[in-house]
Amino acid sequence: MGKHSARFLMEKGAKVVGVADSKGTIVNPDGLDLDTLISLKADGCSVIEYAEGQKLKRDAVVGVECDIWIPAARPDVVHGDNVGQMKTKLVVEGANIPFTYDAEKYLYERGVIVVPDFIANTGGVICGAMEYQSMSQGAAMDVIAEKVHENTAQVLERAWREKITPRDAAVELATERVKRAMTTRRWSIF
């Protein structure tokens, strides 16, 4: 997830300033070369072997100053003990449950937008459904882009309107959709 997110954002003009793996974090405010990092990982090396950056401990990635912070591998990375170190404007949760609820709420109260994991990283599920319907990879990618964009917009609009966290808005939206689907299929338990 991290590699693909980085590539996508770099194609849009973004600069990747920090990455981490199980061995450590590498940071360079001037930007990191994604192809070099990918080659290092393909060769079985750690990102900390990247030559042009500051090497830090693995968990130091939480404090890397950036515009968009994407946790893309492990759960429970950000919690009450380290959320105060974050220096970002937007979090897009690529991993499953990378933040505790309290950490998300802390950021929300400070004006940081957190796009919840089950909204941001649904591409695999959508792609599986598209494959089941025998759609091409290109068509699947188009549907993924459309659905993730649409769902993110709905969640953020609801969060703003109701003054609740994006996760709370996403849970409300998901619950409404499940209830509607169950009612349509006459499986109402609500």
N, CA, C and O atoms as a DFTB+ gen file, in Angstrom:
760 C
 N C O
     1  1       0.827      -1.198       0.000
     2  2       0.000       0.000       0.000
     3  2       0.870       1.260       0.000
     4  3       0.580       2.211      -0.727
     5  1       1.919       1.273       0.799
     6  2       2.776       2.453       0.898
     7  2       3.467       2.790      -0.403
     8  3       3.514       3.950      -0.813
     9  1       4.001       1.772      -1.050
    10  2       4.718       1.982      -2.315
    11  2       3.778       2.556      -3.369
    12  3       4.129       3.501      -4.076
    13  1       2.586       1.982      -3.468
    14  2       1.639       2.445      -4.486
    15  2       1.125       3.855      -4.177
    16  3       0.942       4.668      -5.082
    17  1       0.898       4.131      -2.904
    18  2       0.466       5.482      -2.514
    19  2       1.545       6.503      -2.840
    20  3       1.257       7.575      -3.373
    21  1       2.789       6.164      -2.516
    22  2       3.906       7.077      -2.790
    23  2       4.030       7.337      -4.287
    24  3       4.199       8.480      -4.714
    25  1       3.946       6.276      -5.076
    26  2       4.066       6.437      -6.532
    27  2       2.932       7.319      -7.061
    28  3       3.169       8.232      -7.852
    29  1       1.713       7.047      -6.628
    30  2       0.556       7.818      -7.075
    31  2       0.739       9.300      -6.741
    32  3       0.530      10.161      -7.595
    33  1       1.128       9.594      -5.503
    34  2       1.282      10.991      -5.088
    35  2       2.436      11.677      -5.804
    36  3       2.338      12.854      -6.152
    37  1       3.526      10.954      -6.027
    38  2       4.661      11.552      -6.742
    39  2       4.285      11.878      -8.184
    40  3       4.740      12.882      -8.732
    41  1       3.457      11.034      -8.799
    42  2       2.995      11.323     -10.160
    43  2       2.150      12.591     -10.196
    44  3       2.039      13.239     -11.237
    45  1       1.557      12.944      -9.062
    46  2       0.747      14.163      -8.959
    47  2       1.581      15.367      -8.522
    48  3       1.048      16.464      -8.356
    49  1       2.898      15.165      -8.335
    50  2       3.782      16.265      -7.981
    51  2       4.202      16.327      -6.522
    52  3       4.907      17.252      -6.119
    53  1       3.779      15.356      -5.729
    54  2       4.163      15.350      -4.313
    55  2       5.607      14.895      -4.149
    56  3       6.212      14.320      -5.054
    57  1       6.130      15.168      -2.979
    58  2       7.490      14.776      -2.625
    59  2       7.387      13.875      -1.395
    60  3       6.760      14.248      -0.404
    61  1       7.997      12.697      -1.454
    62  2       8.026      11.794      -0.303
    63  2       9.218      12.192       0.561
    64  3      10.357      12.190       0.093
    65  1       8.954      12.535       1.830
    66  2      10.029      13.018       2.704
    67  2      10.423      12.022       3.789
    68  3      11.440      12.212       4.457
    69  1       9.641      10.970       3.976
    70  2       9.981       9.987       4.993
    71  2       9.280       8.671       4.757
    72  3       8.125       8.633       4.335
    73  1       9.995       7.579       5.035
    74  2       9.408       6.239       4.977
    75  2      10.023       5.407       6.103
    76  3      11.105       5.706       6.607
    77  1       9.299       4.357       6.476
    78  2       9.792       3.479       7.533
    79  2       9.501       2.035       7.177
    80  3       8.567       1.737       6.432
    81  1      10.314       1.148       7.718
    82  2      10.045      -0.281       7.669
    83  2      10.375      -0.857       9.038
    84  3      10.559      -0.103       9.993
    85  1      10.453      -2.160       9.148
    86  2      10.664      -2.782      10.458
    87  2      12.020      -2.452      11.078
    88  3      12.201      -2.629      12.283
    89  1      12.966      -1.982      10.286
    90  2      14.320      -1.691      10.776
    91  2      14.538      -0.225      11.153
    92  3      15.436       0.085      11.936
    93  1      13.728       0.674      10.607
    94  2      13.932       2.080      10.921
    95  2      13.211       3.015       9.975
    96  3      12.405       2.599       9.143
    97  1      13.526       4.294      10.126
    98  2      12.917       5.370       9.339
    99  2      14.025       6.130       8.625
   100  3      15.104       6.340       9.179
   101  1      13.752       6.538       7.397
   102  2      14.682       7.402       6.658
   103  2      13.920       8.678       6.308
   104  3      12.783       8.620       5.838
   105  1      14.549       9.828       6.538
   106  2      13.895      11.118       6.317
   107  2      14.823      12.025       5.527
   108  3      16.022      12.100       5.796
   109  1      14.244      12.716       4.545
   110  2      14.966      13.750       3.823
   111  2      13.947      14.809       3.400
   112  3      13.140      14.556       2.504
   113  1      13.967      15.985       4.024
   114  2      13.004      17.037       3.681
   115  2      13.060      17.463       2.218
   116  3      12.091      18.017       1.698
   117  1      14.187      17.209       1.548
   118  2      14.301      17.541       0.127
   119  2      13.676      16.475      -0.765
   120  3      13.545      16.678      -1.972
   121  1      13.293      15.352      -0.188
   122  2      12.647      14.284      -0.938
   123  2      13.512      13.042      -1.038
   124  3      14.741      13.108      -1.014
   125  1      12.839      11.913      -1.150
   126  2      13.484      10.612      -1.298
   127  2      13.234      10.103      -2.711
   128  3      12.201      10.400      -3.310
   129  1      14.178       9.339      -3.239
   130  2      14.023       8.753      -4.567
   131  2      13.287       7.421      -4.421
   132  3      13.835       6.457      -3.887
   133  1      12.061       7.376      -4.892
   134  2      11.215       6.200      -4.725
   135  2      11.788       4.974      -5.419
   136  3      11.751       3.879      -4.858
   137  1      12.316       5.133      -6.623
   138  2      12.869       3.983      -7.341
   139  2      14.028       3.352      -6.574
   140  3      14.159       2.128      -6.540
   141  1      14.864       4.178      -5.962
   142  2      15.977       3.656      -5.163
   143  2      15.448       2.896      -3.952
   144  3      15.954       1.822      -3.626
   145  1      14.440       3.440      -3.288
   146  2      13.851       2.763      -2.134
   147  2      13.222       1.431      -2.530
   148  3      13.374       0.434      -1.824
   149  1      12.522       1.416      -3.650
   150  2      11.899       0.180      -4.123
   151  2      12.967      -0.858      -4.444
   152  3      12.802      -2.036      -4.124
   153  1      14.052      -0.436      -5.067
   154  2      15.160      -1.355      -5.381
   155  2      15.781      -1.923      -4.108
   156  3      16.071      -3.117      -4.034
   157  1      15.984      -1.070      -3.112
   158  2      16.530      -1.543      -1.836
   159  2      15.640      -2.630      -1.237
   160  3      16.129      -3.680      -0.819
   161  1      14.346      -2.376      -1.200
   162  2      13.417      -3.347      -0.624
   163  2      13.391      -4.634      -1.446
   164  3      13.341      -5.728      -0.884
   165  1      13.425      -4.508      -2.777
   166  2      13.424      -5.694      -3.648
   167  2      14.669      -6.547      -3.424
   168  3      14.632      -7.766      -3.590
   169  1      15.768      -5.900      -3.045
   170  2      17.023      -6.616      -2.774
   171  2      17.089      -7.147      -1.343
   172  3      18.116      -7.686      -0.928
   173  1      16.005      -6.998      -0.590
   174  2      15.962      -7.505       0.773
   175  2      16.586      -6.587       1.805
   176  3      16.853      -7.006       2.932
   177  1      16.820      -5.343       1.432
   178  2      17.443      -4.374       2.343
   179  2      16.376      -3.530       3.039
   180  3      15.201      -3.556       2.672
   181  1      16.810      -2.794       4.038
   182  2      15.938      -1.874       4.754
   183  2      16.022      -0.483       4.130
   184  3      17.004      -0.142       3.470
   185  1      14.987       0.306       4.347
   186  2      15.013       1.688       3.859
   187  2      16.113       2.496       4.532
   188  3      16.550       3.506       3.980
   189  1      16.570       2.083       5.702
   190  2      17.615       2.849       6.385
   191  2      18.966       2.727       5.682
   192  3      19.923       3.410       6.046
   193  1      19.041       1.859       4.678
   194  2      20.264       1.767       3.882
   195  2      20.278       2.781       2.739
   196  3      21.241       2.852       1.976
   197  1      19.213       3.558       2.628
   198  2      19.142       4.643       1.653
   199  2      20.201       5.674       2.039
   200  3      20.274       6.084       3.197
   201  1      21.010       6.089       1.084
   202  2      22.201       6.895       1.384
   203  2      21.931       8.365       1.704
   204  3      22.688       8.976       2.459
   205  1      20.881       8.935       1.152
   206  2      20.713      10.387       1.238
   207  2      19.577      10.804       2.166
   208  3      18.585      11.384       1.725
   209  1      19.730      10.506       3.444
   210  2      18.715      10.903       4.398
   211  2      19.153      10.637       5.819
   212  3      20.164       9.981       6.070
   213  1      18.377      11.154       6.732
   214  2      18.650      10.956       8.151
   215  2      18.024       9.641       8.597
   216  3      16.838       9.402       8.369
   217  1      18.821       8.791       9.231
   218  2      18.354       7.500       9.721
   219  2      17.844       7.659      11.147
   220  3      18.538       8.195      12.011
   221  1      16.619       7.185      11.382
   222  2      15.988       7.281      12.696
   223  2      15.430       5.919      13.100
   224  3      15.391       4.990      12.293
   225  1      15.004       5.812      14.341
   226  2      14.352       4.585      14.796
   227  2      13.019       4.430      14.076
   228  3      12.444       5.404      13.591
   229  1      12.537       3.188      14.015
   230  2      11.305       2.875      13.291
   231  2      10.138       3.759      13.718
   232  3       9.449       4.328      12.871
   233  1       9.916       3.877      15.004
   234  2       8.757       4.612      15.495
   235  2       8.874       6.125      15.337
   236  3       7.901       6.845      15.561
   237  1      10.050       6.615      14.956
   238  2      10.242       8.056      14.750
   239  2       9.458       8.564      13.549
   240  3       9.282       9.773      13.397
   241  1       8.988       7.671      12.701
   242  2       8.212       8.074      11.529
   243  2       6.976       8.874      11.940
   244  3       6.499       9.715      11.177
   245  1       6.460       8.616      13.131
   246  2       5.274       9.329      13.609
   247  2       5.516      10.835      13.673
   248  3       4.593      11.617      13.445
   249  1       6.736      11.248      13.978
   250  2       7.035      12.663      14.131
   251  2       7.576      13.354      12.896
   252  3       7.990      14.511      12.970
   253  1       7.583      12.663      11.753
   254  2       8.092      13.275      10.522
   255  2       7.121      14.365      10.061
   256  3       5.924      14.117       9.909
   257  1       7.646      15.567       9.842
   258  2       6.813      16.675       9.383
   259  2       6.478      16.485       7.909
   260  3       7.366      16.311       7.073
   261  1       5.166      16.521       7.600
   262  2       4.717      16.317       6.217
   263  2       3.294      16.845       6.068
   264  3       2.616      17.124       7.057
   265  1       2.858      16.975       4.839
   266  2       1.485      17.409       4.577
   267  2       0.506      16.244       4.675
   268  3      -0.582      16.386       5.232
   269  1       0.897      15.090       4.130
   270  2       0.046      13.898       4.122
   271  2       0.832      12.758       4.763
   272  3       1.952      12.461       4.348
   273  1       0.250      12.129       5.763
   274  2       0.913      11.026       6.467
   275  2       0.092       9.770       6.212
   276  3      -1.100       9.729       6.518
   277  1       0.730       8.747       5.651
   278  2       0.017       7.526       5.272
   279  2       0.618       6.320       5.991
   280  3       1.653       5.805       5.570
   281  1      -0.022       5.864       7.074
   282  2       0.409       4.608       7.680
   283  2      -0.086       3.479       6.782
   284  3      -1.283       3.375       6.516
   285  1       0.827       2.636       6.318
   286  2       0.437       1.692       5.270
   287  2       0.781       0.237       5.570
   288  3       0.686      -0.604       4.676
   289  1       1.177      -0.085       6.794
   290  2       1.577      -1.469       7.019
   291  2       1.008      -2.077       8.300
   292  3       0.337      -3.108       8.247
   293  1       1.263      -1.460       9.434
   294  2       0.970      -2.108      10.711
   295  2      -0.224      -1.475      11.425
   296  3      -0.524      -0.297      11.236
   297  1      -0.900      -2.281      12.251
   298  2      -1.938      -1.713      13.116
   299  2      -1.314      -1.065      14.347
   300  3      -0.157      -1.320      14.681
   301  1      -2.089      -0.234      15.008
   302  2      -1.715       0.360      16.300
   303  2      -0.406       1.135      16.289
   304  3       0.342       1.094      17.265
   305  1      -0.120       1.834      15.208
   306  2       1.111       2.618      15.104
   307  2       0.999       3.912      15.908
   308  3       1.956       4.325      16.564
   309  1      -0.164       4.547      15.856
   310  2      -0.349       5.833      16.530
   311  2      -1.386       5.662      17.640
   312  3      -2.482       5.145      17.425
   313  1      -1.004       6.110      18.822
   314  2      -1.827       5.930      20.022
   315  2      -1.607       7.125      20.948
   316  3      -0.902       8.072      20.600
   317  1      -2.208       7.069      22.110
   318  2      -2.133       8.188      23.046
   319  2      -0.733       8.603      23.446
   320  3      -0.499       9.771      23.758
   321  1       0.202       7.666      23.442
   322  2       1.567       7.983      23.869
   323  2       2.393       8.713      22.809
   324  3       3.384       9.361      23.143
   325  1       1.995       8.614      21.531
   326  2       2.831       9.246      20.501
   327  2       2.080      10.186      19.557
   328  3       2.712      10.861      18.745
   329  1       0.766      10.245      19.643
   330  2       0.002      11.071      18.706
   331  2       0.392      12.546      18.785
   332  3       0.286      13.262      17.789
   333  1       0.832      13.003      19.931
   334  2       1.242      14.394      20.088
   335  2       2.480      14.763      19.285
   336  3       2.773      15.946      19.106
   337  1       3.208      13.764      18.801
   338  2       4.403      14.007      17.985
   339  2       4.067      14.324      16.529
   340  3       4.916      14.826      15.792
   341  1       2.843      14.038      16.114
   342  2       2.491      14.175      14.701
   343  2       2.519      15.627      14.248
   344  3       2.056      16.531      14.945
   345  1       3.091      15.824      13.033
   346  2       3.183      17.153      12.420
   347  2       2.697      17.034      10.982
   348  3       3.488      17.065      10.040
   349  1       1.385      16.898      10.830
   350  2       0.799      16.732       9.510
   351  2      -0.556      17.419       9.454
   352  3      -1.117      17.795      10.483
   353  1      -1.075      17.578       8.244
   354  2      -2.380      18.200       8.040
   355  2      -3.447      17.172       7.685
   356  3      -4.638      17.394       7.902
   357  1      -2.999      16.038       7.134
   358  2      -3.922      15.022       6.637
   359  2      -3.322      13.645       6.860
   360  3      -2.147      13.413       6.576
   361  1      -4.146      12.731       7.373
   362  2      -3.758      11.328       7.515
   363  2      -4.699      10.509       6.648
   364  3      -5.917      10.669       6.725
   365  1      -4.139       9.632       5.823
   366  2      -4.925       8.704       5.020
   367  2      -4.501       7.307       5.453
   368  3      -3.391       6.863       5.158
   369  1      -5.394       6.622       6.152
   370  2      -5.057       5.338       6.750
   371  2      -5.056       4.220       5.705
   372  3      -6.106       3.701       5.328
   373  1      -3.864       3.864       5.250
   374  2      -3.718       2.782       4.287
   375  2      -3.694       1.419       4.942
   376  3      -4.109       0.435       4.329
   377  1      -3.220       1.338       6.165
   378  2      -3.191       0.078       6.916
   379  2      -4.527      -0.110       7.630
   380  3      -5.328       0.819       7.728
   381  1      -4.750      -1.305       8.118
   382  2      -5.928      -1.566       8.937
   383  2      -5.647      -1.136      10.372
   384  3      -4.610      -1.471      10.945
   385  1      -6.578      -0.396      10.936
   386  2      -6.532       0.138      12.302
   387  2      -5.149       0.631      12.745
   388  3      -4.630       0.167      13.760
   389  1      -4.548       1.562      11.998
   390  2      -3.234       2.065      12.391
   391  2      -3.279       3.056      13.559
   392  3      -2.251       3.325      14.179
   393  1      -4.463       3.602      13.863
   394  2      -4.633       4.583      14.939
   395  2      -5.640       4.049      15.953
   396  3      -6.577       3.336      15.595
   397  1      -5.439       4.397      17.209
   398  2      -6.498       4.164      18.180
   399  2      -7.561       5.241      17.960
   400  3      -7.290       6.287      17.371
   401  1      -8.757       4.971      18.437
   402  2      -9.823       5.960      18.295
   403  2      -9.444       7.261      19.004
   404  3      -9.677       8.352      18.483
   405  1      -8.858       7.134      20.192
   406  2      -8.471       8.334      20.942
   407  2      -7.437       9.169      20.190
   408  3      -7.470      10.398      20.254
   409  1      -6.520       8.514      19.478
   410  2      -5.521       9.249      18.692
   411  2      -6.195       9.994      17.541
   412  3      -5.853      11.141      17.255
   413  1      -7.158       9.336      16.880
   414  2      -7.894      10.012      15.809
   415  2      -8.647      11.223      16.363
   416  3      -8.654      12.293      15.754
   417  1      -9.271      11.041      17.509
   418  2     -10.036      12.136      18.107
   419  2      -9.111      13.294      18.497
   420  3      -9.470      14.458      18.319
   421  1      -7.940      12.987      19.019
   422  2      -6.947      14.006      19.374
   423  2      -6.606      14.847      18.140
   424  3      -6.582      16.076      18.210
   425  1      -6.345      14.188      17.022
   426  2      -6.007      14.921      15.793
   427  2      -7.204      15.733      15.293
   428  3      -7.050      16.880      14.874
   429  1      -8.391      15.136      15.338
   430  2      -9.608      15.837      14.922
   431  2      -9.762      17.145      15.699
   432  3     -10.078      18.185      15.121
   433  1      -9.539      17.085      16.999
   434  2      -9.683      18.271      17.847
   435  2      -8.638      19.336      17.529
   436  3      -8.792      20.491      17.925
   437  1      -7.587      18.961      16.825
   438  2      -6.537      19.906      16.436
   439  2      -6.611      20.270      14.951
   440  3      -5.691      20.886      14.413
   441  1      -7.695      19.890      14.300
   442  2      -7.910      20.277      12.916
   443  2      -7.220      19.414      11.874
   444  3      -7.158      19.787      10.703
   445  1      -6.703      18.266      12.287
   446  2      -6.071      17.346      11.335
   447  2      -7.140      16.391      10.815
   448  3      -7.866      15.781      11.599
   449  1      -7.236      16.263       9.510
   450  2      -8.207      15.356       8.898
   451  2      -7.618      13.953       8.876
   452  3      -6.479      13.755       8.451
   453  1      -8.407      12.975       9.339
   454  2      -7.996      11.574       9.298
   455  2      -9.036      10.807       8.486
   456  3     -10.180      10.658       8.916
   457  1      -8.632      10.318       7.301
   458  2      -9.520       9.500       6.480
   459  2      -9.399       8.070       7.004
   460  3      -8.324       7.476       6.930
   461  1     -10.496       7.508       7.537
   462  2     -10.435       6.196       8.177
   463  2     -10.021       5.072       7.229
   464  3     -10.232       5.130       6.018
   465  1      -9.425       4.055       7.832
   466  2      -8.919       2.912       7.084
   467  2      -9.975       2.261       6.201
   468  3      -9.698       1.970       5.038
   469  1     -11.163       2.026       6.714
   470  2     -12.152       1.294       5.919
   471  2     -12.803       2.149       4.834
   472  3     -13.663       1.668       4.096
   473  1     -12.401       3.402       4.736
   474  2     -12.767       4.249       3.599
   475  2     -11.584       4.345       2.639
   476  3     -11.751       4.205       1.427
   477  1     -10.400       4.581       3.175
   478  2      -9.213       4.833       2.344
   479  2      -8.630       3.585       1.692
   480  3      -8.096       3.672       0.586
   481  1      -8.717       2.432       2.342
   482  2      -8.020       1.265       1.788
   483  2      -8.955       0.179       1.272
   484  3      -8.673      -1.010       1.420
   485  1     -10.050       0.579       0.677
   486  2     -11.035      -0.379       0.177
   487  2     -10.728      -0.905      -1.218
   488  3     -11.489      -1.709      -1.757
   489  1      -9.642      -0.468      -1.797
   490  2      -9.327      -0.850      -3.173
   491  2      -9.288      -2.343      -3.410
   492  3      -9.774      -2.809      -4.441
   493  1      -8.724      -3.109      -2.491
   494  2      -8.629      -4.560      -2.662
   495  2      -9.992      -5.223      -2.710
   496  3     -10.222      -6.119      -3.522
   497  1     -10.890      -4.790      -1.850
   498  2     -12.237      -5.352      -1.822
   499  2     -12.978      -5.001      -3.108
   500  3     -13.621      -5.857      -3.716
   501  1     -12.885      -3.748      -3.515
   502  2     -13.561      -3.317      -4.742
   503  2     -12.984      -4.058      -5.944
   504  3     -13.730      -4.506      -6.814
   505  1     -11.662      -4.189      -5.995
   506  2     -11.018      -4.882      -7.111
   507  2     -11.473      -6.339      -7.172
   508  3     -11.719      -6.870      -8.255
   509  1     -11.584      -6.986      -6.006
   510  2     -12.060      -8.369      -5.970
   511  2     -13.468      -8.485      -6.538
   512  3     -13.765      -9.418      -7.284
   513  1     -14.327      -7.544      -6.188
   514  2     -15.693      -7.547      -6.712
   515  2     -15.697      -7.331      -8.221
   516  3     -16.493      -7.943      -8.934
   517  1     -14.819      -6.468      -8.708
   518  2     -14.746      -6.204     -10.144
   519  2     -14.228      -7.442     -10.890
   520  3     -14.724      -7.771     -11.967
   521  1     -13.229      -8.125     -10.313
   522  2     -12.715      -9.351     -10.929
   523  2     -13.813     -10.403     -10.998
   524  3     -13.933     -11.119     -11.992
   525  1     -14.612     -10.496      -9.942
   526  2     -15.720     -11.444      -9.894
   527  2     -16.699     -11.170     -11.028
   528  3     -17.324     -12.093     -11.551
   529  1     -16.832      -9.911     -11.407
   530  2     -17.725      -9.524     -12.498
   531  2     -17.003      -9.510     -13.841
   532  3     -17.540      -9.011     -14.830
   533  1     -15.784     -10.057     -13.878
   534  2     -14.971     -10.167     -15.101
   535  2     -14.637      -8.817     -15.725
   536  3     -14.568      -8.705     -16.949
   537  1     -14.431      -7.806     -14.914
   538  2     -14.045      -6.498     -15.435
   539  2     -12.532      -6.448     -15.609
   540  3     -11.796      -7.161     -14.927
   541  1     -12.085      -5.616     -16.508
   542  2     -10.649      -5.464     -16.739
   543  2     -10.001      -4.731     -15.567
   544  3     -10.685      -4.107     -14.756
   545  1      -8.674      -4.816     -15.490
   546  2      -7.956      -4.121     -14.426
   547  2      -8.158      -2.611     -14.536
   548  3      -8.328      -1.930     -13.524
   549  1      -8.140      -2.093     -15.750
   550  2      -8.352      -0.658     -15.950
   551  2      -9.724      -0.220     -15.478
   552  3      -9.866       0.819     -14.833
   553  1     -10.741      -1.021     -15.803
   554  2     -12.100      -0.697     -15.361
   555  2     -12.196      -0.764     -13.841
   556  3     -12.852       0.067     -13.213
   557  1     -11.534      -1.765     -13.255
   558  2     -11.538      -1.893     -11.793
   559  2     -10.883      -0.680     -11.146
   560  3     -11.386      -0.161     -10.150
   561  1      -9.768      -0.225     -11.702
   562  2      -9.076       0.941     -11.143
   563  2      -9.947       2.192     -11.240
   564  3      -9.946       3.025     -10.334
   565  1     -10.685       2.321     -12.332
   566  2     -11.595       3.460     -12.476
   567  2     -12.685       3.426     -11.403
   568  3     -13.011       4.450     -10.803
   569  1     -13.244       2.234     -11.169
   570  2     -14.292       2.094     -10.152
   571  2     -13.725       2.381      -8.763
   572  3     -14.364       3.053      -7.953
   573  1     -12.516       1.868      -8.492
   574  2     -11.877       2.121      -7.194
   575  2     -11.709       3.623      -6.977
   576  3     -12.077       4.145      -5.925
   577  1     -11.159       4.309      -7.961
   578  2     -10.943       5.759      -7.835
   579  2     -12.266       6.477      -7.586
   580  3     -12.354       7.356      -6.729
   581  1     -13.288       6.096      -8.339
   582  2     -14.597       6.734      -8.197
   583  2     -15.198       6.475      -6.814
   584  3     -15.658       7.405      -6.153
   585  1     -15.194       5.217      -6.379
   586  2     -15.814       4.858      -5.098
   587  2     -15.074       5.463      -3.907
   588  3     -15.699       5.992      -2.988
   589  1     -13.747       5.384      -3.922
   590  2     -12.981       5.941      -2.808
   591  2     -13.182       7.456      -2.748
   592  3     -13.363       8.017      -1.667
   593  1     -13.150       8.113      -3.896
   594  2     -13.372       9.566      -3.934
   595  2     -14.770       9.904      -3.417
   596  3     -14.928      10.786      -2.572
   597  1     -15.773       9.206      -3.923
   598  2     -17.160       9.465      -3.536
   599  2     -17.375       9.222      -2.036
   600  3     -17.976      10.049      -1.349
   601  1     -16.883       8.091      -1.538
   602  2     -17.066       7.775      -0.119
   603  2     -16.312       8.747       0.782
   604  3     -16.824       9.160       1.823
   605  1     -15.102       9.110       0.385
   606  2     -14.321      10.060       1.178
   607  2     -15.036      11.407       1.236
   608  3     -15.124      12.020       2.300
   609  1     -15.543      11.864       0.105
   610  2     -16.265      13.141       0.072
   611  2     -17.497      13.092       0.977
   612  3     -17.758      14.035       1.724
   613  1     -18.252      11.998       0.912
   614  2     -19.448      11.877       1.751
   615  2     -19.099      11.866       3.237
   616  3     -19.767      12.509       4.047
   617  1     -18.050      11.134       3.582
   618  2     -17.635      11.043       4.984
   619  2     -17.165      12.400       5.501
   620  3     -17.574      12.829       6.580
   621  1     -16.315      13.072       4.740
   622  2     -15.784      14.359       5.206
   623  2     -16.870      15.430       5.274
   624  3     -16.871      16.264       6.181
   625  1     -17.792      15.405       4.315
   626  2     -18.907      16.367       4.336
   627  2     -19.775      16.123       5.572
   628  3     -20.159      17.075       6.251
   629  1     -20.085      14.866       5.868
   630  2     -20.905      14.555       7.043
   631  2     -20.167      14.932       8.331
   632  3     -20.758      15.505       9.246
   633  1     -18.894      14.612       8.394
   634  2     -18.098      14.938       9.586
   635  2     -18.117      16.445       9.829
   636  3     -18.296      16.898      10.959
   637  1     -17.932      17.210       8.769
   638  2     -17.929      18.667       8.890
   639  2     -19.304      19.174       9.317
   640  3     -19.418      19.992      10.230
   641  1     -20.353      18.677       8.642
   642  2     -21.718      19.133       8.904
   643  2     -22.168      18.797      10.333
   644  3     -22.789      19.624      11.001
   645  1     -21.851      17.580      10.797
   646  2     -22.311      17.131      12.112
   647  2     -21.295      17.395      13.225
   648  3     -21.554      17.120      14.396
   649  1     -20.133      17.935      12.838
   650  2     -19.069      18.219      13.808
   651  2     -18.676      16.971      14.595
   652  3     -18.615      16.974      15.824
   653  1     -18.410      15.899      13.835
   654  2     -17.969      14.630      14.407
   655  2     -16.707      14.182      13.679
   656  3     -16.366      14.728      12.629
   657  1     -16.021      13.202      14.226
   658  2     -14.806      12.716      13.571
   659  2     -15.166      12.033      12.256
   660  3     -16.279      11.527      12.110
   661  1     -14.243      12.011      11.300
   662  2     -14.495      11.281      10.062
   663  2     -14.811       9.799      10.315
   664  3     -15.637       9.222       9.607
   665  1     -14.174       9.180      11.304
   666  2     -14.486       7.774      11.600
   667  2     -15.938       7.633      12.046
   668  3     -16.639       6.728      11.592
   669  1     -16.395       8.517      12.929
   670  2     -17.790       8.450      13.371
   671  2     -18.738       8.651      12.190
   672  3     -19.759       7.972      12.087
   673  1     -18.402       9.575      11.308
   674  2     -19.219       9.803      10.113
   675  2     -19.212       8.570       9.214
   676  3     -20.248       8.199       8.662
   677  1     -18.059       7.937       9.064
   678  2     -17.945       6.740       8.223
   679  2     -18.750       5.584       8.800
   680  3     -19.397       4.844       8.059
   681  1     -18.712       5.426      10.118
   682  2     -19.489       4.360      10.763
   683  2     -20.982       4.615      10.565
   684  3     -21.731       3.686      10.267
   685  1     -21.419       5.861      10.728
   686  2     -22.829       6.197      10.491
   687  2     -23.234       5.852       9.063
   688  3     -24.267       5.221       8.836
   689  1     -22.419       6.266       8.110
   690  2     -22.714       6.013       6.703
   691  2     -22.771       4.513       6.420
   692  3     -23.683       4.044       5.740
   693  1     -21.804       3.766       6.935
   694  2     -21.768       2.317       6.716
   695  2     -22.988       1.644       7.341
   696  3     -23.589       0.756       6.735
   697  1     -23.350       2.062       8.539
   698  2     -24.514       1.484       9.216
   699  2     -25.781       1.741       8.413
   700  3     -26.609       0.844       8.252
   701  1     -25.937       2.953       7.913
   702  2     -27.108       3.275       7.087
   703  2     -27.158       2.395       5.845
   704  3     -28.222       1.905       5.468
   705  1     -26.011       2.197       5.213
   706  2     -25.972       1.384       3.994
   707  2     -26.301      -0.076       4.281
   708  3     -27.016      -0.714       3.509
   709  1     -25.787      -0.605       5.379
   710  2     -26.080      -1.999       5.736
   711  2     -27.560      -2.153       6.059
   712  3     -28.195      -3.109       5.616
   713  1     -28.111      -1.224       6.825
   714  2     -29.544      -1.278       7.151
   715  2     -30.389      -1.237       5.883
   716  3     -31.348      -1.995       5.741
   717  1     -30.025      -0.344       4.962
   718  2     -30.771      -0.215       3.710
   719  2     -30.685      -1.509       2.902
   720  3     -31.690      -1.969       2.360
   721  1     -29.501      -2.092       2.819
   722  2     -29.327      -3.332       2.064
   723  2     -30.103      -4.478       2.708
   724  3     -30.714      -5.286       2.008
   725  1     -30.082      -4.549       4.030
   726  2     -30.799      -5.626       4.713
   727  2     -32.303      -5.464       4.572
   728  3     -33.017      -6.456       4.428
   729  1     -32.792      -4.249       4.611
   730  2     -34.216      -4.000       4.447
   731  2     -34.654      -4.365       3.034
   732  3     -35.711      -4.966       2.841
   733  1     -33.844      -4.004       2.055
   734  2     -34.143      -4.328       0.661
   735  2     -34.226      -5.838       0.470
   736  3     -35.041      -6.328      -0.311
   737  1     -33.386      -6.564       1.183
   738  2     -33.360      -8.027       1.064
   739  2     -34.261      -8.699       2.109
   740  3     -34.275      -9.923       2.233
   741  1     -35.001      -7.893       2.845
   742  2     -35.932      -8.354       3.881
   743  2     -35.241      -9.138       4.992
   744  3     -35.778     -10.127       5.491
   745  1     -34.063      -8.697       5.368
   746  2     -33.324      -9.312       6.476
   747  2     -33.246      -8.346       7.639
   748  3     -32.234      -8.294       8.338
   749  1     -34.267      -7.605       7.845
   750  2     -34.188      -6.537       8.837
   751  2     -34.061      -7.082      10.259
   752  3     -34.920      -7.821      10.739
   753  1     -32.983      -6.704      10.907
   754  2     -32.805      -7.021      12.323
   755  2     -32.729      -5.725      13.120
   756  3     -32.452      -5.744      14.319
   757  1     -32.975      -4.607      12.456
   758  2     -32.868      -3.305      13.116
   759  2     -34.243      -2.776      13.455
   760  3     -34.364      -1.688      14.018
